Amino acid sequence: MSKKEDLRGKKGFHQTELYAEVPSTCLPIVYSPEYNITFMGLEKLHPFDAGKWGKVIRFLKEEQFITDEVIVLAREASEADLLVVHTTRYLNRLKWSLVVATITEIPPLLFLPNFLVQRKVLKPLRTQTGGTIMVGGGFHHCSSDKGGGFCAYADITLAIKFLFERVEGVARATIIDLDAHQGNGHERDFLEDRRVYIMDVYNRHIYPGDGYAKRAIKRKVELDWGTEDMEYLQKVELHSEGALNEVRPDIIIYNAGTDVLDGDPLGGLAISPQGIVKRDEIIFRAAQRRGIPILMVTSGGYQKKTARIIADSILNLHRQRLIGEEAVEGAGPSHVPLMMSKSVSSGATFSAI
């Protein structure tokens, strides 16, 4: 990190531990064992696999792709970090177990003391949020003053705000949201912000159906029940190319939800595992061709097999020379110098599992 890029001491900026030097030996993968939510089996009451990140890491280790030494360790977002986007009123509301139970859709949490809820539920979510800012994440239903859909912190909004405020040369961002659900949280946050271009591809018939937030979407692709690979991949490629040709961003935030998978109890689409792997490749190729850094968060996915699919996609991105040192060599010079050493200085980057 150069002195020019390090703006932590600039007047008006709070001190943060989330931007730091990354050893050159690390891969552009951000993770912490703290991501995984396990407490008295309560995490099993929600269809979301709250331990999928650890499973992804285990699969990647089994394939001898990574070791602990090459992972960028995520850090927990502090209250000062969260206040970059969230209101004090909203953060104070999270001190009530009832509010957290409502946001995470796990009703029994309302009977637990809040100190346990903070430690066992919100701390993992704050660490995932920190992981997203550092370069897991993908809490696209949470806005600055309202959480929902298992999303307590607005990590996508926070990541973009940090980049705009702290990294010289980052003035425009494109969000490509391919989770099966509409990303109403970041849409509400950036409704009036012309620096952020939002493309959202989602099942039109499911949660959240937020008509107000849809006004922020610049490229809206609404899908029907049971959409399959051929139609889906054609639309993803057509519209991602169109979005990036329409406005050239300095950073792409890619919300790579796996709840599009066939059989997902909440997504309602019918995309195969191979289709998801191909989808991710399409987005990374589009970024690499243009030399645009990309931050990928894994977002929703409500089947146990999604962890294996995420791992397979990462391995495919590596084989295709779209992540890692090979991606840096294969791409042109990065369009913008970012803060996390090689983790975000390459033309295409994988992040926050």
Secondary structure, DSSP 8 states (H G I E B T S, - for coil): --TTT--TTSTT----SSS----TT--S-EE-GGG---STTGGGGSSS-TTHHHHHHHHHHHTTS--GGGSEE-----HHHHTTTS-HHHHHHTTSHHHHHHHHT-GGGGGS-HHHHIIIIIHHHHHHHHHHHH-----TT-BTTB-BTTB-S-HHHHHHHHHHHHSTT---EEEEE-SSS--HHHHHHTTT-TTEEEEEEEETTSTT--TTGGGG-SEEEEE-TT-BHHHHHHHHHHHHHHHHHHS--SEEEEE--STTBTT-TTT--BB-HHHHHHHHHHHHHHHHHHT--EEEE-----STTHHHHHHHHHHHHHHTT-SSHHHHHHS-S-SS--SSTHHHHSSS-----
